[in-house]
Every structure is written in C-alpha cells, then in structure tokens.
C-alpha cells in the first residue's frame, strides 16, 4: 500500500481503504514535492498526531479545524494547538477566555492541547499540511477527501460522541454526521473575526453535558501550566 502512514491499530484498519485510492498517492506525491521545494508545516512526523494521540475507539469528541498554523514552530498536527514555548494564537486565546467564563478554567501559560487529546478529544484539521506562511496553500489537493472519510468513520461507530463544528466551513461537514446518534454542537468560530458570536456560546459545558447524557465522563478542560 503506497505511502500509508503509521497509525494506531483502530485508525489503520478503518482507513486502509483510503490509502489504496488514487487520490491518496497523488496527495502524498504533492506533499513530498512541496517539502522538497518549500518549508511545510507541521513536520512530516507530526502530520498525523491527532490520530496517534487518540485512536479510533478512544475518540469521544471531535473539534474540527480548517488549516494548520502556518508560522514557524506552531503546528504539530492538532487543530488549534501549538507546541510548548510558542505564544498562544488568537483563536485559542479566545477559546481559553470562553473556557474561563463557561467552566471557570484558569488561562494557562501555553497552547499545548495534548491533555485534551489524551482524554479522547480529537483535534482534526480538514487539511493536514500547509506551506510556510501561506494559509490554505494545500487545500483542494486531497486532504479534505481523507478527513471527510475520517468524519464518516467516526459517525459510523455505534458509540455516540460529540462533534464540535465552529464556523461556516466546519458546519458544512454536518452532512457527514449521523445527528440522530451523535451530538453536534455548532457555533461561531473563535477567531477574532467572529469572537463576539463565539463568546457566551458555552461549547465546553455543552460537550460535557452531552457526554454525561451518554453515560460518559466529562472532559477536564483545564490545560496545565508548563
């Protein structure tokens, strides 16, 4: 199978059909060429971090982003998250403000969201790579076909979960989700452009209420200081 990434067993089995499709090899060839000619984020070994940190059976919440961060040292394969030592980007800073208002979480000194992933929050971007300093430079090259398959795979599981769709782009993915079985939380994007609509939407307590409604434990949204 050409270019199949190393994924944990649940994802590897479920997504194997995608890696055999023509679009996948074309996409991998495109990304390889881009890496040869330009700086591309995230680093090659971090593109699939969202899968590595949260295997398919463990996903309880999906937070869908659009495009990886495109500045140095930011993107590491989780939507909205940045590596330790990198200043918190505006959208994430707004998420932290809403978390404080919603659940009383303290605003941490970092934007490293791995503790969420370890509790079953999958932070997936629709596009998994980007050319440095060039937003949306890898869109419409095949990543969306792959991540749509990921969303469908999650929706097809028997276990109910919560899908968080912020902004017009993410909301378009609702058609891929069985909303009878799962809880879909839609809202404004936390970016500075739409933050007035985002603030007060209380998405984090809504996620926890939905999980508890399924008989599942809530997420501890407090990101620790580093």
C-alpha positions in Angstrom: 0.0 0.0 0.0 1.7 3.2 -1.1 2.5 5.8 1.5 0.2 4.5 4.2 1.1 6.5 7.4 1.9 4.7 10.7 -1.3 4.9 12.6 -2.6 3.2 15.8 -4.4 -0.1 15.0 -8.0 1.2 15.1 -7.4 4.0 12.6 -5.0 1.9 10.5 -7.7 -0.7 10.0 -10.6 1.7 9.4 -8.7 4.0 7.0 -6.9 1.3 5.0 -9.3 1.6 2.0 -8.4 5.3 1.7 -4.7 4.6 1.4 -5.4 2.4 -1.6 -7.2 5.1 -3.5 -5.6 7.1 -6.4 -6.2 10.4 -4.7 -4.1 9.3 -1.7 -0.9 8.6 -3.7 -1.4 11.9 -5.7 -1.8 13.8 -2.4 1.4 12.2 -1.0 3.3 13.0 -4.1 2.1 16.6 -3.9 3.2 16.9 -0.3 6.6 15.3 -1.0 7.2 17.7 -3.8 6.1 20.7 -1.6 8.5 19.6 1.1 11.4 19.4 -1.4 10.7 22.9 -2.7 9.3 24.8 0.4 9.1 24.6 4.1 5.9 22.7 5.0 4.1 22.6 8.4 3.7 20.6 10.5 6.9 18.5 10.3 6.4 15.2 8.5 6.5 13.1 11.7 3.7 15.2 13.3 1.1 15.3 10.4 -0.9 12.5 12.0 -0.5 13.5 15.7 -4.3 13.8 16.1 -4.6 10.1 15.2 -1.5 8.9 17.1 -2.7 10.6 20.3 -6.4 9.4 20.1 -7.0 6.1 18.5 -10.4 5.5 16.8 -12.1 3.6 19.8 -11.0 6.3 22.2 -12.4 9.4 20.4 -15.2 11.0 22.4 -15.2 14.5 21.0 -14.1 15.9 17.6 -13.1 19.5 17.3 -12.8 20.3 13.6 -10.3 23.0 12.4 -9.6 24.0 8.8 -5.9 24.6 8.1 -2.7 24.1 10.1 -1.0 27.1 11.6 1.5 28.4 9.0 4.1 30.2 11.1 7.3 28.7 12.5 7.1 26.1 15.2 3.3 26.4 15.7 1.6 23.4 14.0 2.1 19.9 15.4 -0.9 18.1 14.0 -3.7 19.1 16.4 -6.1 21.8 15.4 -5.9 24.9 17.5 -2.9 23.6 19.5 0.7 24.9 19.4 3.9 23.5 20.6 5.2 24.4 24.1 7.1 27.7 24.1 5.0 29.2 21.3 2.7 32.1 22.1 -1.0 31.2 22.2 -2.6 32.2 18.9 -5.7 34.5 18.9 -8.4 31.8 18.2 -7.0 29.6 21.1 -6.7 32.6 23.4 -10.4 33.3 22.7 -11.2 29.6 23.5 -9.4 30.0 26.8 -11.4 33.1 27.6 -14.6 31.3 26.9 -13.4 28.3 29.0 -12.9 30.6 31.9 -16.3 32.2 31.5 -18.0 28.8 30.9 -16.3 26.5 33.4 -14.0 28.7 35.5 -10.8 27.2 33.9 -7.7 29.3 34.6 -6.0 30.6 31.5 -2.8 28.6 31.1 0.7 29.9 30.0 0.8 27.7 26.9 -1.3 26.5 23.9 -0.3 22.8 24.1 -3.6 20.9 24.0 -2.3 17.3 24.2 -4.0 16.8 27.6 -7.3 17.1 25.7 -6.3 14.6 23.2 -5.3 12.2 25.9 -8.9 12.3 27.2 -10.4 11.5 23.8 -10.7 14.9 22.3 -9.6 14.6 18.6 -8.5 17.9 17.2 -8.6 17.4 13.5 -7.9 19.9 10.7 -9.7 19.4 7.4 -6.3 19.9 5.7 -3.3 18.4 7.4 -0.4 20.3 5.8 0.4 23.9 4.7 3.3 25.7 3.0 5.1 28.0 5.5 3.5 31.5 5.8 0.9 30.7 3.0 -2.5 29.9 4.5 -4.7 27.4 2.6 -1.9 26.6 0.2 -2.6 22.8 0.4 -6.4 23.0 0.2 -8.3 21.0 -2.5 -5.3 18.6 -3.0 -7.0 15.6 -1.4 -6.7 16.1 2.3 -10.4 17.0 2.5 -11.3 13.7 0.9 -9.3 11.9 3.6 -10.6 13.9 6.5 -14.2 13.6 5.3 -13.6 9.8 5.4 -12.4 10.2 9.0 -15.5 12.1 10.0 -17.7 9.4 8.3 -15.7 6.7 10.1 -16.4 8.3 13.5 -20.0 8.9 12.6 -20.4 5.2 11.7 -19.3 3.9 15.1 -22.0 2.6 17.4 -20.6 4.6 20.3 -22.1 8.1 20.5 -19.8 11.1 20.6 -19.8 14.9 20.3 -18.8 16.7 17.1 -17.9 20.4 17.6 -18.3 22.5 14.4 -17.2 26.1 14.7 -17.7 28.5 11.7 -19.2 28.1 8.3 -16.5 25.8 6.9 -16.9 23.3 9.7 -20.7 23.4 9.7 -20.6 22.2 6.1 -19.3 18.9 7.4 -22.6 18.3 9.4 -23.9 16.3 6.4 -21.3 13.6 7.1 -22.5 13.0 10.6 -25.4 10.9 11.9 -27.0 13.6 14.1 -29.6 11.1 15.3 -26.9 9.1 17.1 -24.3 11.8 17.9 -24.5 15.3 19.4 -23.4 18.0 17.1 -22.5 21.4 18.7 -22.4 24.2 16.1 -21.3 27.8 16.8 -19.3 30.8 15.7 -15.5 30.3 15.1 -13.3 31.6 18.0 -11.2 33.6 15.6 -11.1 37.4 16.2 -13.4 37.9 13.2 -16.3 36.2 14.9 -15.4 36.1 18.5 -18.3 38.3 19.6 -20.6 35.5 18.5 -18.4 32.8 20.0 -18.1 34.3 23.4 -21.0 33.1 25.6 -21.8 30.1 23.5 -20.6 27.8 26.3 -19.5 24.9 24.0 -17.3 23.3 26.6 -20.0 22.8 29.2 -22.3 21.6 26.3 -19.8 19.0 25.4 -19.6 17.7 28.9 -23.4 17.7 29.3 -23.7 15.6 26.1 -21.0 13.2 27.3 -22.7 12.8 30.7 -26.0 12.2 28.8 -24.4 9.3 27.0 -23.3 7.9 30.4 -19.7 9.0 29.7 -17.3 11.0 31.9 -16.8 14.7 31.3 -13.6 16.2 29.8 -11.3 18.1 32.2 -10.7 21.1 30.0 -8.1 22.7 32.3 -4.8 22.9 30.4 -2.0 22.8 33.0 0.8 25.4 33.0 4.1 24.3 31.6 
